[in-house]
Amino acid sequence: MKPRDLILVVVLVCAGGTFALAQQAAVPVMVRADGDMDTCGVGTISEVTAVRAGPGIGHRQIDGLTTGARVWMFDEKDDWVGVAYGSENIECSPIKQDKAYDGPGKSGWVHRKFVRLIAG
């Protein structure tokens, strides 16, 4: 370790620095308006996976889902799917304007490889 690296570590520790400095801000799951089309698809989780605050491993884990859990898929960004889960009352009815998902249940982001589409 070089002296300047040690100084950076000391400054971060003294300032109460945490790994949160490397985390990205939370990204809301968006419900997209598309005319008379439903706003989501329904899927299941193929194996235990993390739910993240945004699309990517740089976002903090906010929850976890077990194999077979049902999710409603509302949003996509690269290899990540914005999902809602934790309630059987989630609806996919058409809307007139895009909006952030606001319930019922919870929302977050899971990697596409862990989601299996079953309807939508």
C-alpha positions in Angstrom: 0.0 0.0 0.0 1.3 3.4 -1.0 1.3 6.3 1.6 -1.4 8.2 -0.4 -3.6 5.1 -0.3 -3.2 4.8 3.4 -4.2 8.5 3.8 -7.4 7.9 1.8 -8.3 4.9 4.0 -7.7 7.0 7.2 -9.7 9.9 5.9 -12.7 7.6 5.0 -12.6 5.9 8.4 -12.3 9.2 10.3 -15.1 10.7 8.3 -17.3 7.7 8.9 -17.0 6.6 5.3 -18.7 3.3 4.4 -19.0 1.1 1.4 -22.3 3.0 0.7 -20.1 5.5 -1.2 -19.8 2.9 -4.0 -23.5 2.1 -4.1 -25.8 3.6 -6.7 -29.0 5.4 -5.9 -32.3 3.4 -5.9 -34.0 3.2 -9.2 -37.8 3.0 -9.1 -39.6 0.2 -11.0 -41.7 2.0 -13.7 -45.2 1.0 -14.9 -45.3 1.9 -18.6 -48.4 3.1 -20.4 -48.9 1.4 -23.8 -52.3 2.2 -25.1 -54.8 -0.6 -24.3 -52.0 -3.1 -23.5 -51.5 -4.6 -20.0 -48.6 -3.1 -18.1 -46.9 -6.2 -16.9 -46.2 -9.9 -17.4 -46.3 -12.6 -14.7 -43.4 -14.8 -13.9 -41.8 -17.1 -11.4 -38.3 -17.1 -9.8 -36.2 -20.0 -11.1 -33.8 -20.1 -8.1 -33.2 -18.2 -4.9 -32.1 -14.6 -5.9 -31.5 -11.2 -4.5 -33.9 -8.3 -5.1 -31.9 -5.1 -5.6 -32.7 -1.4 -5.3 -31.7 -0.8 -8.9 -30.7 -2.7 -12.1 -27.2 -3.9 -11.3 -25.0 -5.5 -8.7 -23.8 -2.1 -7.7 -27.2 -1.5 -6.1 -27.8 -2.7 -2.5 -29.8 -5.9 -1.9 -33.2 -5.0 -0.4 -34.8 -8.4 -0.3 -34.6 -11.9 -1.5 -37.0 -14.2 -3.4 -37.2 -18.0 -3.2 -37.6 -20.5 -6.0 -41.2 -20.5 -7.3 -42.0 -17.0 -6.0 -44.5 -15.2 -8.2 -43.4 -11.8 -9.6 -45.1 -9.2 -11.9 -42.6 -7.9 -14.4 -43.1 -4.2 -15.2 -39.8 -2.7 -16.3 -36.5 -3.7 -18.0 -33.0 -2.3 -18.1 -30.3 -4.3 -19.8 -30.3 -7.7 -18.1 -32.4 -6.6 -15.2 -36.2 -6.8 -14.7 -38.2 -4.4 -12.5 -40.6 -6.6 -10.6 -43.4 -6.3 -8.0 -44.0 -9.1 -5.5 -45.4 -10.0 -2.1 -49.1 -9.5 -2.9 -51.8 -11.3 -4.9 -53.5 -8.0 -5.6 -51.0 -6.7 -8.1 -52.7 -5.5 -11.3 -51.5 -5.2 -14.9 -54.4 -3.1 -16.2 -53.6 -0.5 -18.8 -52.8 3.1 -17.6 -52.7 6.4 -19.4 -49.3 7.7 -18.2 -46.0 6.1 -17.0 -45.6 6.1 -13.2 -43.3 4.6 -10.6 -44.8 1.4 -9.1 -46.3 2.2 -5.7 -47.9 -1.0 -4.5 -49.5 -3.2 -3.4 -46.6 -5.4 -2.3 -43.0 -4.6 -2.8 -40.9 -3.8 -5.8 -37.2 -4.1 -6.9 -34.9 -5.4 -9.5 -33.8 -9.0 -10.2 -31.5 -10.4 -12.9 -33.3 -11.7 -16.0 -31.7 -15.2 -15.7 -33.7 -15.8 -12.5 -37.1 -14.9 -13.9 -39.3 -17.3 -16.0 -42.2 -15.7 -17.9 -45.5 -17.6 -17.5 -48.0 -15.1 -18.8 -48.0 -11.7 -20.5 
